[in-house]
């Protein structure tokens, strides 16, 4: 390692790195530390790589300080190698000195160095002791540099639920109001990854405000995060904000709002929400919107027992949409549920939708007296109605739907001849 030729010195360091922990002696570490001051950048880079491969036994204070100096080296490869080495060493590396240096390196002028610094932060976040890392990150979240604040949000995401302390959540709520778009978006995303402990009122309030942000990416992330927080986020304010977002000028924001409403569960399945979804169908809808609308509508229709309160014109719009959108997945919709909605509400326009869903799902329905039997792949189901005129209408609707399908099939056969 003291050869005059720097290629030889570099090869010696590479060999030590390959040997890994077996080569971790005091003499080797001293030699590698000396190599970090070599005049040849290739040698300095090789020393970084070798130190990273020596594992925990090389994680001494002297080694860590030397690697921190190397993160500021004039040569980009050396800086990158130093970041990689820090990420490979044990949780002892995650100190007050190391994390700020890596956060700074994330904004290095060299793209490889930035990538290596991010990777090192991610690795340290996964194995570092939370009580050591979190205070450093919280302090960095107040940094004057917006890029540093953005990277701190990413680092908290790496920690996941381990980072869901009161201090972190409060800091992220404040960051949702940051003056930088990327920081606000990152704070929203991180709150969504912290799990159930982030499902609290101050978080909901911050995210509701973010749903109305001037930046569309922030609005998207706020909607998505509210959906991740689940049923506990289904407050009146959250639901109102998401319903408003369904009228956003950006299709992606609308899509995330639809999906979020579907993820909020029974509480979000309000008459107002369902009507807003159905009314949206009458507007101009892109193919991307259809996907989210389909998912959300099916979820609401499967869980919402008060659909019988819908007005006749709303039911008609819903049927028109389902019948004319081929990718609409009707499989999860319960025919029993829909039939009961019709019988309870008495709205005749439910009939077309009930019959259409039954025929496309391959479900058979028979009526005898006041009893209705529904037959599907799982067996049969029976329920009663004391309104014979509605049962007669149900039978008629199935006959009309069957005739419509047969006519369509005949037309297709005729065009083939």
N, C-alpha and C positions, 0 to 999 in steps of 0.2 A: 504493500500500500504506500510505500515511500519511493517507488520507482520514479525515475525521471520522466518516463513517458506517461502522459495522463490517460492514454487508452488502457495501459496496464493497470494503473491505479483504479480506474473506473471498473475494469473487469473484476478486480479483487473485491471491490465493494459489492458488485452484483453477485458474486459467488457467496459472500457472507449473507446477503439477503436471501438467497435460495436456501441456505442452511437453516435460516430462521432461528427459532428459539434455542436450538442446539448450539448456536454460535454466540449466545449471549453471555459473554464474560466481561469483566471490568475492562480488560485490555482492549477488547473489540470495541466496546462503547466509546472508550477514550479515543481510539484511532478514528472512529467514525465522526466523533465530534470535531476532531482536528480536521477531518476531510471537509467538513461543512465550511471551513475557512479557506479551502483550496482556491487557487487562482483560476482553475479551469471549471467552467460551469457544469460540464458533463460530470466531473468528479463530485461536485456539490450535489447535483441531482441524484447521482448514484448513492451518495451517503444518506440522503433523505429516504430514498426507497428502501435501503437496507435497514435503517432504523425502524421504519414502519413495519418491516417483516419480522423484527426481533420480539414483537409482542409485548406483554405486560412488563416483563423484566427490564425493558428499556425505558419504561415510563417514569424516569426520574425527573426531578425538578430541573436538573442541568440539561437533560435532553429536551425537555419541553421548551425551556427558554431558548435553546439553540434553534429549535424548529420554528419557534415564533419569529426569531430574527430572519430565518430563511424564507418565511412567508413574505418578507419585505425585500427579498433579494432582487437585484437588477435583472436577473434572467427569469423569463416567464416559466420555463420548464422547472427550474428550481423552486419557484413559488408554488407551482402546481404540485410538485413532489412533496413539499413540506406540508401542504394541506392534506394530501392523501395520507401521509405518515401520521399526522395528528388524528385523523379519523380512524386509523387502524389501532391506535393504542387504546388502553383501557379507559374506564370512566374517570380515572385520576386526571385525565387531560381536561375534563370539563370544568375548568376553573374560571375565576373571574378574569384572568389574563387571556385565556385562550379564546373564549367565545366572542368577545368584542373584536379580536383580530380577525377571526374567520368571518364575522359579519361584515367587516370592512373589506375583506378579500373578495366577498361576493360581488363587489362592484369594481373589481380590478379591470384594467383596460384590456386584459387578455382573456378571451372567452374561455379558454381551457382552465385558467386559474379560477374563474368564476364558477365553472362547473365543479371543479375539485373542491372548492370551498363549500358549496351547497351540499355536496355529497358528504363531506366531513361533518357538517352540522347535523345532517340527518342521522348519520351513524352515532354521533355523540348523544343526540337527543334520545335515541332508542335505548341506550345502555347507561346513560348518566343518571346519577342520583338526582331526583327531582328537586330536592331542597337546596341543591347546589346550583342547578341550572336556572331555575325559575327566577330567582332574584336578579340574576345577570340579565336575563331576557326582559324582565319588567323594566329594568333601568334603560335598556337599549330601546324599548318601545317609546321612550321619551326623547330619543336622539333627534337632533336638528335635521339630520339627513333623512329624507323621506324614503330613500332606498333601504336604509338600515331598518326603518320601522316596518317596511313591507316584508323584509326577510325575517324579522322577528315573528310576524304573524305565521309565516310558513314554518318556522321552527316550533312554534306552539302546536301546530297541526301534527308535527312529527311525534311530539310527546303524547298527543291524544288525550284520553280521559285522565291520565296522570296529571295533566296540567289544569284540570278543572277545579282550581281553587277559587275562593272568593276574590282574592286579589287579581288573579289572571282574568276572570270573567269581567270584573269591574274595569280593568284596563282595556280589554277588548271592546267593551261597550263604549268606552270613551273613544277608542280608535275608529269605531263605526262613524263617528262624527269628525274624523280627521279631514284636513283640508286637501289631502291628496286622494285622487280616485282609486289608485291601486291599493293604498293602505285601507281605505274604507271597504273595498271589495274583499281584500284579504282577511280583514277582521270579521266580516260576515261569514266567509267560508270557514274560518277557524272555529267560530262559535257553533257552527253546524257539526263540526267534528269532535266537539268536546263531550258529546253524549247527553244523557238526561239531566246531568247537574247544571247544564246551561239553560234548561227549560224553566226560566224564571221571568217574572214580570218586567224587570228592567231590560232584559234581553229582548223580550217581545216588543217593548216600546221602541228600542233602538232600531230593530229590524223593520218595524212598521214605518218608521221615518225613512229608512233606507229604501223601502219599496217605492217611495216617491222621489228618490234621488235624481239629480240632473243627469247622471251617467247611467247609460243603459246596462253596462256590465255590473254595476253596483245593484241596480234594481233586480237584475236576474239572480244575482247571488243571494240577495235578501229573500226573494221568493223561494228559492231552492232551500235555503237554510230553514225557513219557517216550516217547509214541508218535512224536513229531516227531524225537526223537534217533535213531530207527532201530535197526538191528541191534546197534550197539555198546552199546546200553542193555539188551540182552537178557541180563542177568546173572541168576543164580538169585534174588538178593534182589529185583530189580525184578519178575521174573515172579511171585514169591510175593506181592508187595505188590499187583500188579494182579489176581491171582486172588482175593485177599482182598477187593479193592474190588468184585469182581463180586457180592459178597453185601451191598454197601452198602444202607442203607435208602433212599437217594435214587436214583430211576430215572436221573437225568442222570449221576450219578457212575458207576453201573453201565454206562451206555451208553458213556461215555468210556473206561472200563476195557476193555470189549469191543473198542472200536476201537483202542485202544493196543496190545493184544495182537496184533491183526491186523497192525499196522504194524511189529512187532518182527521179523518174518521167521521163517526156519526155526528159529532157536534157541528162539523162544517156543512153537513148535509141539510141545509136550511131551505125553506121554500124560496127565499130570496136568492140564495146561491144557485139553486137548480134552475130557477127562471132566468137568471142572468146567463147561465151556460146555454140554455136553450135559445134565448134571444140572440146570443152571439152567433148562432147557426145561421141566422138570416142575413148576416153581414158577409163581407168578402173574406173567405177563409183559405189560407194556403194549405198545401199538402202537409206541411210540418205541423200546422195547427190541428189538422184532422187527427193526427196521432194522439196528441195530448187531450183533445176534446173527447175522443173515443174512450180513452182510459178513464178520464174523470167522470164522464157521464155514466159509464158502466158501473163504476164504483158507487156513485151516488144512487143509481137506480137499484142496485143490489142491497143497499143499506137503509134506504129511506122509506119508512112506513107511512109518511104523510104525503106521498105523491098524490093521494086522492084529493088533496086540496088544490091541485093544479087546475087552471082554467082550461076550457075546451080548446082555445086557440093555441095554448102552449103545447098541449098534447099533440095537436095537429102538426105543429112545427117539428116536434121531436120525431114523429113518425115519418115525416117527409125526409128529414135528414138521414135517419137510419136506413130508410129504404133506398136512398140514392147514393150512399157512401159504401162502396163495396168492401173496404177494409175494416168496417165496423165489426168487432168481435162480439157476437151475441151469446157466446157459450156460457159466460158466468151468470147471465140474467135468469132469475128464477121466474118461471111461468106461473107458478102458484102465487107468488107475490104479486105479479102483474094482474092476474085474474082477480085476486081479492081487491086490488086497487079499483079495478073496473066495477066489480059488484058493489063495493062500498060507496064509490063516488057516483055511479050511475051515468058517467060521461061516456056516451056512445062512441066517441072518437078514440077511446082506448081500445076498442075492439079490433081495429085494423092492426094495431101494433101487437096486441096479444096473439092474434092469429099468425101474423108474419113471423114473430119470434118462435112460436111453436113449430111451424112448418120448417123453418130453417134449422132448428135444433133437432128435427126428426122426432118430435114429441106428439103422441096421439092423445086426443081429448074426446071423451064420450060424456053425454048428458042423458040422464034418465030420471024423470020426475024432477025433484029438487036437488039431486046429487050430481056432482061433477067429478069425473075420474080423470086424472092426468097420468099418462104412462110414459116413462122415459127409461133410459138404460139402467137406472138404479131400482126400478120397481114401479109401483103405482101409489097414487095419493088421492084421497077422497075428501071433498068438503061440500057443504050445503049452502043453498041460497033460498031465501023465502020470497024472491022476486022473479016469478016465471017469465015476465016480459023481457028481463035482462038475459035470462038463459036462452030464450028464443033468439035474441039478437046475437048472442055469442055463437050459436049454431049457424046462423045466417052468415056471420062474418067469416067463419071457417070455410063455409061453402064458397063464398065470394073469392076468398084468397086462393083457394084451391083452383077455382076456375081461371083466375088471373094467371096463375103459374102455368096451368095447362095450355092456355092461349099463347103465352110467351114461348113455351116449348114447341108448340105447333108451328108458330111463325119461324122459329129457328130452323126447324126441319124443312119447312117449305123453301126457305132461302138457300138451303144446301142442295136442293134437287134441281 
